Amino acid sequence: MKNKVALAVSLALVGTLAGCNSSSSDSDGSSNLSAPFDKPVDLVIVPGMELSVENCTPRAKFEHRVSLAHSVASEMANPVYFVTGKGNNETSVSCFDTSEAEIMQDWLITNYKVSPDRIVMDAESIWTADRAAAAKQFVDEKESLGAEFSSLQLVSSHAHLYRGRNTGVDSSAMLIFNNAFGHDAFNFENSHASSAFGADEEWSDEFSTSNGWTPTNTKFVLADVTNNGLDDLVAIRDSEIFVAPSDGTQFMQGEAWLQNHLPPQAAMWSDTMTRLLGDVNGNGFVDLVSITNSGVYVNFGNGQHFGDFFAQWSDEFKTLGSEHTPHTDDAWDARKHQFQLVDMNNNGMADLVAFGDDGVYVAYSEEDKFSSIIKVHDNFGADQPYHPDSDVTFDEDRIQDDRVIRTIVDVDGDGYPDIVVHAQFDMLVSLNDGNGNFGEAKPWLINDDGEGHITGTEGRDFIHGPNDMFFSDIVDMTGNGRGDMLGMLEYGIFVGDSTGSRFEMIDVNNYSTRDRIAEVADENNQFVMRADWKKSSHFWLVGDVTGNGLNDIVGVGEDYTYVAPNLAP
C-alpha cells in the first residue's frame, strides 16, 4: 500500500540526523532538494536492536533485520533508509561508543553497497517511541521542504512488530509508529517481519496420534526421499515404512515404500535396534539404514521406494538381543547409544556416527560399505560425565530426565560436522578440523554470561529447560550453513544463532503462543508445552518442507500434522 504523508514540523531535527541530504529554498519559497529527495521517496525505517553482550557487534538477528530491509528496499522505486537507535542499558556491557544506527549504516554500505546518500541515521533515540518520533520529525521536515514520500516501510523482527502484553496492553512497534504517524500508516502490507515463522498450517489429517501414530509405536523422520528438493514425512512403524510426499503446501497421501521390513536373522524389531535415513552411496537418493543385532544393512532408495534387498554394509555395531550379540559389554544398544547418519568428511556420502560407551565412533562410507569403526573422540560416551563439573554420566542423565543432548552438526560453517553437547550448565562444541580430528570441547553458550535466559519460563531457560519437557536441537535455521540452537519451550520457539564461534541467545522469540496483538494472536498455537505438546504424546520434526531453503517446524499432533513455515531472515 502506498502511504501519502503530508504533515508539517519544525526544522529542528535536521542538525541531529547524520546522513540527511542538504537542501535549499529559493526566494519564492520553493525548495531545491538534492537526490534522492528530488523525486518521490520510499522510506524504509529500520529500528535497531540490542547488540551482542560479548563485544558490542551486531547479533545475527540484527543482521537478519538489515538483510530484510535491503530486500524490501530493492523492491522500491527510490528507497531511502532511516536507521534509528542509540542502544539501551539492557545489555550487560556498554555499547554506547557505537550506536545501533551507525552499525546498520556501516552494514548497508559495506555489505550491500548502498550509497551513503540513501541512508539517514538517527543515532540518539533509545526506545521505540523515541525512534518513531524521530522518523516522523524527519518525514515532516523533508515534506516542509517539498519532498514527497510515495511509501513508508517498517522493518523489524516479528516479536517487535506484533508484540502485545499479557496484561492486554498493545506494545507492538506497529502501534507505536502509528501513534506517531497516524492511524494505519503502518499495517500488514508495509510492515515487514524478520526472524519469524509463519502461521500454523494443517498439512495432513492422516498422520496424527489419534489415528494411531504414537511415540510408542512410530518413528517419524523428515527427509527428501523423493529427491524433489522438498523434505517428505517418513513414518517407520513396525515392519512398514510409509512416505507422505511434500508438494510444498501439504503432505500428500501416505504411500507404503516398504512392507514386511524385518531385520535379518530376527523375528521383529526391538528397541535396541534403530533405523536411519541418509544417502550413503552418494547417488542423490536417500537410503534406509538399519542397525540390527547382526550388523548394519541398507535398503537403497530410488526416489519412488526403498528396495527390498538388504545389503550388509557392516558386521560391526551389532546390537543386543540375539545369539550374534549376547548381553556383553561391547554390544550396542540404541536405548543407550546414539546413532546418526551424517557426511563427516564432506564427500557427498553419509557416514555412520555413534556415541558409544567411552567416546564417539565413525564408520565412513566407502560407497558400497562402511569402513571399520574409528574412534574420533575420547569423550561424550554414555558412561562418561556429561560435564567436567558433574559426576553424572550421559546414560544416568538419560535415565533421570533426559536433560542433555548430543549431536553431530556443522556449527562453524566450514562444511564439516562438529560435536555439540547441550549440557545443563552450558553448550559445548568440539570442532571438526576437516581431517577427522576434533578439538577440545569449548563452551559456545555459558549460562552466566548474560544470555540463555528466557523470560516467563518459570525459572527455566534455554540451558536448564529439561529436554524431556521441551524440544531442543541444533539445526541450521537461517540457511547460512551453520547449525543454530532451536528450542520449543514453554510459550514459544526460540532460535539461538551460531556466529561461527559461539551461540547468541537473546530473549526474542521467533514464534509465540502469547503476547501478540489481536491480529496475529491466533497464528501460532502449537508445538509448545503450554499448548499441551509433550514427548509422550507428540512429535517434533525440523526440515525444509516448503522448499524455500530454510528448515521449517513440523509437528505430528493429536488431530493433524502441523507446519510452521520458516520465514527467516
Secondary structure, 3 states (H helix, E strand, C coil): CCCCCCCCCCCCCHHHCECCCCEEECCCCCEEECCCCCCCEEEEEEECCCCCCCCCCCCHHHHHHHHHHHHHHHCCCCEEEEEECCCCCCCCCCCCCCCHHHHHHHHHHHHHCCCHHHEEEECCCCCHHHHHHHHHHHHHHHHHCCCCEEEEEEEEEHHHHHECCCCCCCCCHHHHHHHHHCCCCCCCCCEEEECCECCCEEEECCCCHHHCCCCCCCEEEEECCCCCCCCEEEEEECCEEEEECECCCCECCCEEEECCCCCCCCCCCCCCCEEEEECCCCCCCCEEEEEECCEEEEECECCCCECCCCEEEECCCCECCCCCCCCCCCCECCCCCEEEEECCCCCCCCEEEEECCCCEEEECECCCCECCCEEEECCCCCCCECCCCCCCEHHHHHHHCCCCEEEEECCCCCCCCEEEEECCCEEEEECECCCCCECCCEEEEECCCCCCCCCCCCCCCCCCCCCCCCEEEEECCCCCCCCEEEEECCCEEEEEEECCCCEECCCCCCEECCCECHHHCCCCCCCCHHHCCCCCCCEEEEECCCCCCCCEEEEECCCCEEEECECCC
